[in-house]
Amino acid sequence: MAALGRGAAGVVPVGPGEAQKDIEMATHTRSQPSLLEDAKLRRPMIIETIEKNFEYLRKENSLNIYGTVFFGTTAGFSGILANFIFRHCFKVKHDALKTYASLTILPFLSTIITYKLFVTDALYSGNISRENCVLRSSLTGLVCGVFYPSALAFSRNGRLAVKYHTVPLPPKGRVLLHWLLLCQTEIKAMAVPLIFQIIFGVFNGLQHYAAFERTYKKTVHED
């Protein structure tokens, strides 16, 4: 009886609150490995999703870059045509390499930079609609692909004509009108790049906006 009493005296009674704590600690201890296993399983899936998104964005951006570069290339060819026309009108045979190089590179660079600033950046900031995107793309083709190379070729070859006296000098105060009358027949050939730049500007704007929409919808869907 004494031994039983000592054994009973050695047992510490456990309250209901402490028992609940022990159960929660045991449950938490058992749940920790499962959470770690879930995290290990989800990590490769997250990485795979991110890689797919990056790959998709890379493909869409590469298509947009190719379209912009091709747009600039057509502007360069327009500059070559404009330089050829005005050199023929002014009968200029000097500094051919210099004028052709500048009339190819400057329209190319101006088209790419202008398109990025007024179309690409505005599009990805969400400030323009599809119609506005197409309009900006077409205006970029007109200004940088037709008007700018034509004015540049007219100015540079006109200076060379004055410098080397390849054509009769115009009367004072009527320089621009005299040279425009001199080139009025040949300058009609610039209607070809003008029409082409408008058509390609519309096409490039539509393609670029469609690529932006696909990228946006896919990103929202993945999120």
Beta strands, then each sheet from edge to edge (+ up, - down):
end
